[in-house]
Amino acid sequence: MMALRELSSLEKSLGLKKPNKYSTQGDKKVPVLHSNNGPALVGLVTIATHLVQEAKRPELLGGSAEHKAVVQQWLEYRLTKVDGCHKDNIKTILKDLNSYLEDKVYLAGNEFTLADTLMYYGIHHIIVSRGPGHPGEGEAHESDAVV
């Protein structure tokens, strides 16, 4: 159900007026987009990419061939590493993302892309569930302040 909320939020952020019809399939609840114009589209990244194209926002998929590949790489990272990650791996994934982004503005460089949106959707619930008492190692946190 999480993927369906993500796709609905993506539709809104892209300014798409007519909401699509979605369902899920299988044990992993893979999203399916039902279209009147053609075959059903299956999978979060496939559907999200379709929505970006439908909204006529190709820049969100990357400009050059290399930039497109980097965007796809991060979309794949989201599906293979973040989605369904074991609780023991969450800290490592967040540390890796934090380290990677230290000298970058966005995941795929200096331009906001679909990878940033889907990564946000993918880690938001993890961050929220960790609560405010989980700063990174060695980092000061406002709750640590001595009053």
N, C-alpha and C positions, 0 to 999 in steps of 0.2 A: 504494500500500500504506500510505502514511502516514495517509491519511484513515481507513482501516479500523482502524488502531491507535488513532487519536483517538476513534473511535466506541466501540470496546471500552473504552477508559479512561473515557469519559464514562458508559457504562453502569454501570461499577463505582462511579464517584463518585456517581452518582444512586441507588445501591443497588438497581439492577434485578437481580433474581435469575436470570432466564432469558436467557442470551445469544441475541442475534439472529443470523440468517444473512445474511451480506453477500457481495457480489461487487463487481467493478468493471466499468465499460464504457468503451469508447473509448480513444483514445490518451492522454487526460489522466487515465485511471484514476478516473473519477467513481464514487463509492460508490453501491451499490444495496442497499436493504434488501428482502429477500424476506419477504413476510408470508403466513401461511396464511389471514388474515382479509380480505384485499383485494389491491388492485394493489400492485406493487412501488413503493417510494419511491426517488427518484433525487436525489442531491445531498447534500453535507455538511450544509448549513444545514437543508434540509428534513428530513433524517433526525435531526439533532441536536434540532431543535424537536419532532419527534414523540417522541423519547426523553424530553425534559423533560416533555411532556404525559403520557406514559405513566407517568412517575414521580410524577405529580401535584405538580409543582413549578412552577406558573405564574409565581411571583415571579421566576424566572430569565429570563423573557421580558419582564419589565417590568410595572409596576403600571398607570400611567395610559397613555392613548393616546400622549402625547408620549414617555414613558419607553420604551414599546414601539418607537416609531419610532427612538429613539436606539439601542436595542439592535440593531434591524434594520440601521441605518446602519453600525454597527461590524462586524456579521456580513458585510455586503456589502463593507466595506473589506478585511476579511480575505481574501475570495475574489478581489476585483479588484486589490488592491494588494500584499498579502503573498504569497499563493500564486503561485508561479512567477515571483516578481520577479527581474529581472536582477541579477546580482552587483553591478553598478555602482549600483543603486538601494537596496541593503540599508542602507547608512549613512544615506541620506536618510530612509528609512522609520523606522528606529530613532530618529533624531533627532526626527522629527515626533511619534512616539509619546511619547518622553521629554518633549518640550515640552508636549504636550497634557496629560500626566498630572502635570505639576509641581504643580498646585493641585487635583488630584482624587484621590479614593481609588480609584475604579474607572472604567472606560471610560464607563459610562453614568450616572455620578453617584456617589452614596454607597452604593449597594447592588450587591453582587456579582451578576452576570448570566451568561447563556450567552456573551455577547460576551467577557467576561474569560477564560472557560475556553477558548474556541476561539482567541482571540488568543494565549493562552499556548501552546497546542498548535502554533499556526502559527509562532511566532517562537522557540520553544525550541531547535529544531535549528540555527537561524541563530546564536543566541547561543553555543551549545555549539561550533559549528564555528569561530567567531571566536576562541575561546580566551581565556585570562585576559590576554593582552597587548594587548587592544584597548579601552582606556578611551576615554571620550568626549573630544573635543577640549578641551584646557585643563583637564581634570580630573586630579587627582593619583591615582595608583594605588599600591597597597601595594608593588608591585615597583619603584616609582620611589624608594622611601625610601633615604636614605643611612644606612648602618650604621657 
